Amino acid sequence: MTKREIKKIVLAYSGGLDTSVMLHWLRANYNCEVVCFCADVGQGEELTGLDEKARATGASKLYVEDLREEFVKEYVWPAVQANALYEGVYLLGTSLARPVIAKAQIEVARKEGADAVAHGATGKGNDQVRFELTYYALEPDIHVVAPWREWEFKGRSDLIAYCTQHRIPVTATHEKPYSTDRNLMHVSYEGGILEDPWREPPAEIFQMTKSPEEARAEAEYVEISFERGIPVKLNGQALGAVEMLTELNRIGGEHGVGRVDLVENRFVGMKSRGVYETPGVTILQAAHRALESITMDREVLRLRDSLSLKFAESVYYGFWFAPESELLRQMIDATQRDVNGEVRVKLYRGNVIIAGRRAPRSLYSERLATFEADTVYNQRDAEGFIKLNALRLRTRKAMTGDK
C-alpha cells in the first residue's frame, strides 16, 4: 500500500514530543485523515488538554479510553503471579502496557474503518516490535506506518526544532531531552543524559519515589492478602485492582522502594540503559514470593520459576498474543490455585522486608521443621537417604581413583 492509497490512519498518540511531531508530519506527508488514539493506562495529568492539542495539530478526532482496570487485571496481575523479571531486574512496566494499548488501537481502527495504524516507537527500540506484533496478531492485513523508520529526523533535537518551526507546543527541551514513559505500574526514563551508563540519574527526574536518603525515617508495616496469587486486600481492606496498585505505589514511593537502574539487552540486539520506578509491584512481588514459599510444592514452584523466565522474555519481546504466551499464562495461573493467604512486609528506606506470612493451606509444618524434640520425623531415616544419593559419587571415586 502506497502513501496515496491510505485514506485514514489511527495514530497512537500521547501528546508528547514524538507523537506531536508525527501527527503534523503524517498529515503533511500522507495527505490523509489522522485519528488520534490515547490509552489511559495511568499516566495521570499527561491526559489534560489532549483533545484541544490533537485537533490543533491536525487530528480529525481524538479517542481517549480508560484501560487502567484492564491493564492491571489482565496484564499486571499475571506478571505478579509469574514473578516476572527480565534479566533478573526489570519488572516489565512498559512492556506490559504495550499490548493493551495496541489492542485498543486496533479496535478503534476497526470502528473508524481505518486502513492503517501508526505508532511513535523508534526503529532502534523494543516498542516498535511490541506494537506491531500485536497489530498483526489481531488484524493481519493492517498497514503499519512507523514514522521513525521513514522520516528525515535523526533525533529528538531535530523534533524540537520541527516543533518550534511549526509552533507545536511540547514540554521537551534541549536541556531536558530524556524520554519518559509513565503508566499505573511504573515510570521509565531513557535517552539523553542517561545514555552514559557511568552517570548517576539526576535526582530530579524521579516522579513516583523518594530517594532512600529522603524517605521516611520510620519503618511501616503493611499486610497484603492474596487469592490465587492476586492481591485482593491491603491492611484488611478489600480494594479493586486500580485502587490496590495506586495505594501500593503511594506507600512504596514514600519509602523509596522500587528504583532500578540497568543496562538491558533490547530485542533488536543492542544494549540500552533504562531507569525505572516500580514501587507497588516491587512490594507485591516480594510478598507474593513469600506466600508461595509456604503454599506451593517444591517441584511445582521450580517448574513455575522455569516458566517465569520464558514469560518475561515473551512479554519483553512483544509476543503477548502469541500462542505460546497464552499457554504460559494458563499454566502459571494453574500453579496459583493454593497461593491464598496474607503476607506482612516492612518498608524502610528502599527495602522491602518480609515480616510474616500465613496461609489456610500452608505446607509449612512447625512439627516437622522444629529443632526441638519431635515424634513426627525420624532423623535416622536421613542416613539411608544420604547414602542412596551418595552412591553414584562413591562409585565414580572408586572407579576413577581421582584425588
N, C-alpha and C positions, 0 to 999 in steps of 0.2 A: 504494500500500500504506500503510495506516494503522499507527499505533503498536500497536494492538490485534491487528493481523494478523501482526506479526512474531513469530516463535517463537524464533529463535536468531540472535545477532549474533556475528560474529568481529571482534574489535577488534584493530587494530594497536597493540600495547602495548609501551611501553619501561620503564614503572615510574617515569617522571619525573612532573613536576607535572601536565602537561596530561592525559596518559592515565590517571593515577591517579584524578584527579577524574572523568574520563569513565567509567571502569569503574563507579564508585559511582553516577554520575548516570544511566547507561544502565539499570542495574538498577532504580533508583528510578522513572524516567520511562517506560521501555518495558515494565517488568514482564515481562521475558523472560530466557532463559538467555543469558549472555555468555561466550563462549570467547575467551581471550586468545591472541594470536599474537605472538611476539617473534622477529625475524630477527637472527641473529648475523652482522653484516657487519663485525665487527672492533671493536666498542665496548668489548671487554675486561671490566674489573671491573664495568661497569654491569649485567652479567647476574647478578651474585651475589645470591642471595636472592630472585629474582623470583617463583618459584613460590609460596613462602610468602606473599609480599606480595600477589600477584594473588588467591589464594584468600581471604586475609583481607579483601580489599576487595570480594569478591563474585563472582569468576570461578568457573565450574564446573570449568575446567581451563586449563592453560597449555601451549602448544606453543612450544618453543624450537628453531629449526632453524639449523644451521650453513651459512650461504650464502656464506662467505668465498671459497671456491675459485671458485664460480660467479660471484660478484661481480667478482673480479679478472679471471678468464679471459674472461668473456663480455661485460663492461661496461667495466672499466677499460682493459684492453689495446686494444680497438677505439678508445677515446678517445686512447690514446697513438699508435696508428697514424695517427689523423686529425690529430694535433697540435691537438686541440680546445681552443679558448678561447672563452668567452662574453665579448663586449665587450672582447676583447683581453687579459683579465687572469684571469678566473675559470676554474679547471680543472675545475669541474663535479662536485666530490666528492659533494655532497648530491644533485644532480640524477641522477647515475648510479646511486645506491643505491636510489632510489625504485621504479623499475620491477622490480628483482629482488625487493624486499620485497613489493610489491603482487602480483606474480605468485605468490609462495609463499603469500600470504594467501588468494588465490582458491583455490589448491589445498587449503588447509585447510578453507575454506568448503565445497568440494565433498565432502571427506571427512566433514565433520560434518553435511552436509545442511542447512547454514545458509541462511536466505533473505535475509540482509543482512550487509554488512560495514561497519565504521566505522574512521575514522582520526582522528588528533589534529591535523590541519592547520587553521590558521585560515582564515577567509573572506577574508583580505587577501593571502595569500601564494601562492607558486607550488606548494607541495606538494599542496594540495587538487586542483589540476589534474593533477599527475603521477600521484597515486594513482588518481584517478577515471577518467582516460583509460585507464589500464592495466586497471582493473576492467572497464570497459565493452568494451574491445577483446577481452578474454579471456572474459568472461561477460556478454553483452549485456543479460540480463534481471535481473542482480543489483540489489538495492536498496541504496542507499548512505545511511548515516547520518553526517552531519558535525556533531557537537555544537556546534562553534564557530559554526555558522550558525544554530543553534536556541536554545541556552540563554540564560539571563539574564545571565551573567557578561560583564563588559566588558573585563577584562584579567587579567593574572597576579596582581595584588594580590587580586582577588576570589577567585581559585582558591586562593591561600594561606590566605585566611580560611575558605574552604569546608573545606579540609583540617584546619584547626585545629578547626572545629566538629564534624567527623565523625571526628576522630582518625585521619586518613590520613597515614602517615609520608612526607615528601618532603624533598629536600635544598635546594630553592629557598627563598630568604628574601627579605624586603623589602630587605635591604641588598645582595643579590646577585641581582637579578631578570632578568639577561640570559639568553637562550636559547642552549643549546649542542646541537650535533648532531655525533656522532663516529662514524666508521667507519674501516675499514682504510686508506682513501685520505686522509682529512683530518679536521680538526675545524673546525666553523663556529661563529661567535658573532654574535648579533644581538639587537636589542631593548634595553630598559632604558637603561643608561648609555651604550650605543653608538649610540643614536638621534640624538645630536648629532654631525654629521659633522666638526665642528671639534675635538672632543675626542679625544685620542690614546687608543688602547686601553690599559687598565691592564696593567702588566707581568705581574701575577699570573694573568691569565686564560689565558695560553698553556700548552698541555699537551704538545705534541709537539716544540716547537723552543725552543732557547735564543735569546736576543736576539743579534744580531751583536756587540754590545759584550761579551757574556759568553761568546761561542763560543770554541772552541779557538784558541789563538794560532798554531798550526802548520797549514799547509795539508795537505790529504790528497788523494791521487790514488786514484781508483777506475776500474776498467775494466769496461765493460758490453758483453756480446756479444748481438747481435740475430739472430733468424731471422724473415724476413718481417715485420720491423718490431716484433717482440715480444721483450722481454728474456728471455734464457734462461740466461745465466751472469753471475756477479758475481765479478770478480777471478779468472776462470778456473774458478770452481766452479759447476756446474750447480745451479740452485735451482728449486723449484716456484714457482708464481705467488704464493701467500701468503707464502712464505719470502722471495722476492725483494723484494716490496713492503715487508714488515716490516723487513728489513735496511736497505733504502734509506731508509726513514723514520727509522730509528735513526741512521744515518750523517749524513743530511741535517740531522736535528734537532740533532745535536751541533755542526754548523757554522752554525746559524742560517739554514738555507735554507728557503724556501717560504712565508714570511709575505706575505699580501696583504690590503690594506685598500681597499675600493672602495665606491662608491655605484652600484648596478646598477639597471637597468630591469626590474622584475618584469613577468611576462607579463600580469598583471591591470591594468597601467597606471601604477602608482605607482613612485617611486624608493625604494630601500631601501639602508641601509648594512650591509655584511657584512664581517666579518673572518674570514680563513681561514688555516689552516696545512696545507700540502700538500707536505712535503719530498721524499718519494720520487718522486712524479710530476713535480715541478719538475725534478729531476735527469734523469729519463727523457726528458722532452720535449726538453730541451736536447740530450741525447746523440742522441736519435732524429733530430732535425732535422739534426744534424751528419753523421750517417751518410747520410741522404738526399741531402745535398749532393754526395756522390761516387758515389751508386748510382742516382739517378733522373734520367731525361731531363728537360731543362728544361721542355718543354711539358707533360709528364705531371705534373711537380711543381706547375706553376702550375694545372693543372686540379684536382689533388687539393686544393690550397690553397683553390680556389674552393668545393670541396665541404666543406671543413673548417668554414667559416662556417655553412653550412646544417646540418651535423651538430651543431655546438654549439648552435645555436638549437633544433633539434628535440629534443635532449636536455633543454635548459633548460625548454622549453615542455611537456615531458611526452609527446612523441609517439614514444617508443621503439618501440612496437609498431604504428606506422602503416606502411602500405606503402612510402611514400617513404623512411622511415628504414631499413627493411630493405634497400631497393635501394641507399641511400647506403653502408651498411656493406659490401655486396658489392662495390661499385665501389672503395671505399677499400682494402679488402683486396686487390683485384686489383693496385692500384698498388704494393703492398708485396712483390711477388714477389722482387725482387732487393735488397731492403733487408736484406742479410746482412753482418755484419762486426762490428768492435769499435770502441768509442769510449773514449778516456781523458779523464776530466774531473778538474779540480782544484777542490776545495771549500775556500772560505776566507771566513769571516765574512759569510755571507749570499749569497755569489756562487757561481755555477756557471760555471766557465771551461773551455772546450773546449781540451784539451791535445794531442789527436791523434785521428785516425780512419783506419781502413783497411778494405778490403773485397776479397774474392777477385775480384769482378767490378766493380771500380771503373771509373767512366767518366772519372776524372781521369787525364790523361796529362801527366807531367812533361816529356816530349819536346815536347809541343805548347805547354805553358804557359811554358816556360823563357824567361828574358830573355837567356840565353846563346845562342851561335851554334847554329843547328839546320838540318837539311836536310828537315824534315817540312812546315814551314809557310812559304809564300812570302809575305812581308809585302807585296809589291807587289799581291797579289790584293785587299788591303783597299781600294785606291784605287777600283776598279770597284764594289765593294760599297757604299762610301760614296756614290759619285756616283749610283748607282741609288736609294738611299734618300733622297738629297737632291733627286731630280728633281722631286717634287711641291712641295717647298719653294721651289726655284728658280723653278718655273713660276708659283706663286702670287705671288711677289715681282715677277716680270716683268709679270704681268697687272694687279696692283693698284697697283703703284708706291708702296705704303705705305713710309713712312720709319720 
